Amino acid sequence: MLRVDGARVHLLEAGSGRPLLLLHGGGGGGANWFRVLGPLARHARVLAPDLPGFGLSDPGPVERPIGRRAAAVVARMLDELGLREADVVGTSFGGLVALRLAQLRPAHVRRLVLLDAAGLGRELPLVVRLAGLPLAGAALVRPGRTGTRWVFRHLATSDASRIPPDQCRALLEYLYASGRAAGARRLARGVRSFTGRHGQAEVLTDAELAGIRSPTLVIWGARDRFFPVAHGRRAAALIPRALLAVLARAGHSPNWEDPDGFLRLVLPFLGEPASGRRPADRAPGRLDAVSAEPLP
């Protein structure tokens, strides 16, 4: 547990070496990275916080712009840890936070990985946009096991059978418990701060994406039912030093559905030297239909 501006921030830490910050999406917490945290920790000092209002961290402000506000907390968390630089991986809502962190503290973000990230386009499924409306949202976001399973199977993943059954059950219980701890009222406010009838409320402009200076790897699940692949292509085209990799057999959560494919892309990218010729200097680049065979 850390104290950041007087509030508790829960942090999972493993491994040693260059810091690697993992920012989770809009449910659960730092433990969402359970399928890749161990392998990553063999190469880096992995830090996986529960963002404010998630997991075991204290509630934070949920007013718009929610991504900027969360990034400010993460920046102060890095200060509290005495870290001047880290590699940053963000998925879904965590991807938006990672982008805002790269804007707020460009010198702090050595390399950036965006995994099916929010903040890159307005498009959202209808049910998510409805959840952002005042009346419908109160009913749609009420924490429950049935609702958690529906979102998990129909939006957060494309094929939950690719996750071992015991791990899938534990993950669903974790997501449910995290939502229940936040409470229906806070969840509804959080969703309203993220979306409305027109889609995502906080989207980076072309100029903002063009201003990202960190070498960036954009990874997208080809079967993502939450954010379209077009969002990833937009980011890769506008961020000056970016590559796009599309995982052919993954949906919105490659860190759950295709951890081997995720690691096969991320480890070489983060392991490249800070200077000299590197793939991320070619912009825009593409690595479409990346295979997902098990790691050797």
C-alpha positions as semicolon CSV with decimal commas, in nm:
position;residue;x (nm);y (nm);z (nm)
1;M;0,000;0,000;0,000
2;L;0,122;0,349;-0,090
3;R;-0,006;0,685;0,022
4;V;-0,062;0,923;-0,269
5;D;-0,203;1,262;-0,172
6;G;-0,334;1,102;0,146
7;A;-0,520;0,822;-0,036
8;R;-0,420;0,455;-0,035
9;V;-0,307;0,300;-0,362
10;H;-0,272;-0,077;-0,371
11;L;0,022;-0,202;-0,576
12;L;0,139;-0,547;-0,685
13;E;0,515;-0,570;-0,738
14;A;0,733;-0,851;-0,871
15;G;1,076;-0,890;-1,026
16;S;1,370;-0,654;-1,053
17;G;1,538;-0,436;-1,312
18;R;1,392;-0,162;-1,527
19;P;1,046;-0,055;-1,398
20;L;0,745;-0,175;-1,599
21;L;0,411;-0,018;-1,508
22;L;0,095;-0,215;-1,595
23;L;-0,234;-0,020;-1,602
24;H;-0,554;-0,227;-1,601
25;G;-0,890;-0,161;-1,765
26;G;-1,229;-0,056;-1,629
27;G;-1,289;-0,353;-1,398
28;G;-1,094;-0,555;-1,146
29;G;-0,749;-0,416;-1,066
30;G;-0,378;-0,483;-1,094
31;A;-0,435;-0,858;-1,060
32;N;-0,599;-0,849;-1,406
33;W;-0,245;-0,905;-1,535
34;F;-0,216;-1,246;-1,362
35;R;-0,149;-1,443;-1,684
36;V;0,151;-1,229;-1,787
37;L;0,282;-1,081;-1,462
38;G;0,515;-1,373;-1,383
39;P;0,681;-1,392;-1,727
40;L;0,722;-1,013;-1,737
41;A;0,876;-1,016;-1,389
42;R;1,160;-1,234;-1,518
43;H;1,272;-0,936;-1,726
44;A;1,166;-0,625;-1,532
45;R;1,050;-0,478;-1,204
46;V;0,675;-0,507;-1,262
47;L;0,440;-0,262;-1,089
48;A;0,066;-0,328;-1,125
49;P;-0,144;-0,079;-0,925
50;D;-0,515;-0,081;-0,860
51;L;-0,619;0,250;-1,016
52;P;-0,818;0,484;-0,786
53;G;-1,160;0,338;-0,713
54;F;-1,063;-0,016;-0,823
55;G;-0,952;-0,320;-0,627
56;L;-0,811;-0,227;-0,288
57;S;-0,726;0,135;-0,370
58;D;-0,922;0,420;-0,217
59;P;-1,185;0,593;-0,432
60;G;-1,068;0,878;-0,652
61;P;-1,251;1,154;-0,839
62;V;-1,475;1,031;-1,119
63;E;-1,543;1,361;-1,292
64;R;-1,443;1,419;-1,652
65;P;-1,178;1,402;-1,791
66;I;-1,141;1,076;-1,603
67;G;-0,828;0,964;-1,793
68;R;-0,638;1,282;-1,713
69;R;-0,734;1,262;-1,346
70;A;-0,621;0,900;-1,314
71;A;-0,294;0,979;-1,494
72;A;-0,219;1,256;-1,246
73;V;-0,255;1,006;-0,959
74;V;-0,028;0,758;-1,138
75;A;0,233;1,031;-1,195
76;R;0,236;1,114;-0,826
77;M;0,257;0,743;-0,746
78;L;0,575;0,723;-0,956
79;D;0,710;1,021;-0,761
80;E;0,630;0,841;-0,436
81;L;0,824;0,538;-0,561
82;G;1,116;0,758;-0,665
83;L;1,094;0,648;-1,029
84;R;1,211;0,889;-1,297
85;E;1,139;0,657;-1,591
86;A;0,935;0,345;-1,662
87;D;0,799;0,141;-1,948
88;V;0,420;0,163;-1,944
89;V;0,161;-0,088;-2,067
90;G;-0,206;0,011;-2,055
91;T;-0,511;-0,191;-2,158
92;S;-0,860;-0,054;-2,232
93;F;-0,922;0,233;-1,985
94;G;-0,564;0,185;-1,864
95;G;-0,450;0,260;-2,220
96;L;-0,617;0,601;-2,199
97;V;-0,446;0,660;-1,865
98;A;-0,112;0,556;-2,019
99;L;-0,159;0,801;-2,307
100;R;-0,242;1,084;-2,068
101;L;0,062;0,993;-1,857
102;A;0,282;1,011;-2,169
103;Q;0,143;1,361;-2,228
104;L;0,173;1,473;-1,867
105;R;0,518;1,326;-1,799
106;P;0,680;1,247;-2,136
107;A;1,023;1,200;-1,979
108;H;0,880;0,938;-1,742
109;V;0,751;0,706;-2,018
110;R;1,045;0,529;-2,183
111;R;0,831;0,301;-2,399
112;L;0,455;0,280;-2,434
113;V;0,238;-0,023;-2,511
114;L;-0,131;0,033;-2,586
115;L;-0,344;-0,280;-2,562
116;D;-0,695;-0,233;-2,710
117;A;-0,682;0,114;-2,558
118;A;-0,963;0,356;-2,482
119;G;-0,942;0,719;-2,590
120;L;-0,879;0,659;-2,960
121;G;-1,230;0,695;-3,104
122;R;-1,592;0,753;-3,005
123;E;-1,728;0,412;-3,107
124;L;-1,864;0,188;-2,832
125;P;-2,121;-0,094;-2,816
126;L;-2,477;0,029;-2,772
127;V;-2,516;-0,136;-2,431
128;V;-2,210;0,053;-2,302
129;R;-2,343;0,385;-2,432
130;L;-2,678;0,314;-2,269
131;A;-2,499;0,242;-1,941
132;G;-2,369;0,599;-1,952
133;L;-2,721;0,745;-1,947
134;P;-2,858;0,858;-1,608
135;L;-3,165;0,630;-1,590
136;A;-3,053;0,324;-1,786
137;G;-2,707;0,325;-1,630
138;A;-2,834;0,272;-1,276
139;A;-2,986;-0,061;-1,381
140;L;-2,720;-0,177;-1,626
141;V;-2,411;-0,128;-1,408
142;R;-2,549;-0,270;-1,083
143;P;-2,284;-0,521;-0,962
144;G;-2,395;-0,881;-1,003
145;R;-2,247;-1,213;-1,106
146;T;-2,481;-1,251;-1,403
147;G;-2,395;-0,908;-1,542
148;T;-2,025;-0,965;-1,480
149;R;-2,035;-1,292;-1,675
150;W;-2,228;-1,131;-1,962
151;V;-1,981;-0,844;-2,002
152;F;-1,688;-1,082;-1,970
153;R;-1,813;-1,324;-2,237
154;H;-1,974;-1,080;-2,481
155;L;-1,752;-0,770;-2,461
156;A;-1,431;-0,824;-2,263
157;T;-1,334;-1,146;-2,444
158;S;-1,405;-1,314;-2,777
159;D;-1,352;-1,674;-2,664
160;A;-1,340;-1,726;-2,288
161;S;-1,274;-2,098;-2,342
162;R;-0,912;-2,006;-2,416
163;I;-0,869;-1,925;-2,046
164;P;-0,826;-2,232;-1,822
165;P;-1,159;-2,296;-1,641
166;D;-1,021;-2,256;-1,288
167;Q;-0,851;-1,929;-1,382
168;C;-1,167;-1,810;-1,556
169;R;-1,377;-1,875;-1,244
170;A;-1,127;-1,695;-1,023
171;L;-1,109;-1,399;-1,262
172;L;-1,487;-1,364;-1,278
173;E;-1,508;-1,373;-0,899
174;Y;-1,236;-1,108;-0,876
175;L;-1,413;-0,880;-1,126
176;Y;-1,742;-0,923;-0,943
177;A;-1,588;-0,855;-0,600
178;S;-1,413;-0,543;-0,730
179;G;-1,737;-0,409;-0,875
180;R;-1,930;-0,489;-0,560
181;A;-1,669;-0,311;-0,347
182;A;-1,702;0,001;-0,563
183;G;-2,081;0,003;-0,527
184;A;-2,357;0,065;-0,778
185;R;-2,367;0,442;-0,736
186;R;-1,995;0,489;-0,786
187;L;-1,989;0,248;-1,080
188;A;-2,270;0,442;-1,248
189;R;-2,085;0,771;-1,198
190;G;-1,769;0,618;-1,337
191;V;-1,941;0,490;-1,651
192;R;-2,113;0,828;-1,703
193;S;-1,774;1,001;-1,682
194;F;-1,641;0,765;-1,951
195;T;-1,928;0,752;-2,199
196;G;-2,269;0,878;-2,303
197;R;-2,508;0,838;-2,593
198;H;-2,243;0,965;-2,837
199;G;-1,977;0,719;-2,721
200;Q;-1,646;0,776;-2,545
201;A;-1,628;1,113;-2,373
202;E;-1,248;1,149;-2,367
203;V;-1,079;1,097;-2,703
204;L;-0,733;1,221;-2,794
205;T;-0,719;1,455;-3,091
206;D;-0,496;1,398;-3,392
207;A;-0,261;1,667;-3,262
208;E;-0,241;1,504;-2,919
209;L;-0,154;1,165;-3,067
210;A;0,102;1,326;-3,297
211;G;0,261;1,480;-2,986
212;I;0,332;1,144;-2,816
213;R;0,711;1,112;-2,812
214;S;0,759;0,767;-2,659
215;P;0,826;0,473;-2,894
216;T;0,488;0,301;-2,898
217;L;0,360;-0,049;-2,970
218;V;-0,014;-0,066;-3,039
219;I;-0,157;-0,416;-2,992
220;W;-0,517;-0,499;-3,084
221;G;-0,727;-0,810;-3,076
222;A;-0,874;-0,867;-3,423
223;R;-1,196;-0,991;-3,258
224;D;-1,236;-0,698;-3,018
225;R;-1,609;-0,639;-2,962
226;F;-1,554;-0,334;-2,741
227;F;-1,329;-0,105;-2,948
228;P;-1,285;-0,153;-3,326
229;V;-0,941;-0,224;-3,472
230;A;-0,975;0,107;-3,658
231;H;-0,895;0,281;-3,329
232;G;-0,560;0,103;-3,314
233;R;-0,484;0,183;-3,676
234;R;-0,556;0,551;-3,609
235;A;-0,314;0,557;-3,315
236;A;-0,039;0,379;-3,511
237;A;-0,078;0,619;-3,804
238;L;-0,062;0,935;-3,590
239;I;0,188;0,855;-3,313
240;P;0,527;0,935;-3,471
241;R;0,718;0,625;-3,355
242;A;0,454;0,355;-3,348
243;L;0,397;-0,001;-3,462
244;L;0,063;-0,179;-3,485
245;A;0,027;-0,550;-3,413
246;V;-0,309;-0,725;-3,457
247;L;-0,353;-1,055;-3,272
248;A;-0,571;-1,262;-3,501
249;R;-0,727;-1,486;-3,236
250;A;-0,780;-1,236;-2,953
251;G;-1,063;-1,007;-2,853
252;H;-1,062;-0,705;-2,622
253;S;-0,835;-0,865;-2,360
254;P;-0,527;-1,028;-2,517
255;N;-0,360;-1,039;-2,174
256;W;-0,631;-1,292;-2,078
257;E;-0,706;-1,462;-2,410
258;D;-0,365;-1,473;-2,574
259;P;-0,090;-1,418;-2,317
260;D;0,171;-1,595;-2,533
261;G;0,100;-1,369;-2,830
262;F;0,108;-1,065;-2,602
263;L;0,444;-1,163;-2,453
264;R;0,590;-1,250;-2,792
265;L;0,530;-0,890;-2,899
266;V;0,595;-0,698;-2,578
267;L;0,916;-0,856;-2,451
268;P;1,127;-0,781;-2,761
269;F;0,981;-0,431;-2,785
270;L;1,063;-0,345;-2,424
271;G;1,401;-0,516;-2,445
272;E;1,533;-0,299;-2,726
273;P;1,811;-0,054;-2,633
274;A;1,726;0,308;-2,560
275;S;1,938;0,429;-2,855
276;G;2,023;0,303;-3,201
277;R;1,806;0,165;-3,479
278;R;1,486;0,003;-3,357
279;P;1,158;-0,105;-3,516
280;A;0,958;0,162;-3,331
281;D;1,148;0,432;-3,523
282;R;0,963;0,327;-3,839
283;A;0,630;0,506;-3,854
284;P;0,373;0,394;-3,917
285;G;0,446;0,023;-3,906
286;R;0,230;-0,286;-3,904
287;L;0,253;-0,640;-3,773
288;D;-0,086;-0,774;-3,877
289;A;-0,227;-1,120;-3,798
290;V;0,051;-1,202;-3,552
291;S;0,068;-1,571;-3,470
292;A;-0,002;-1,686;-3,118
293;E;0,183;-2,013;-3,086
294;P;0,300;-2,098;-2,731
295;L;0,632;-1,949;-2,630
296;P;0,924;-2,189;-2,664
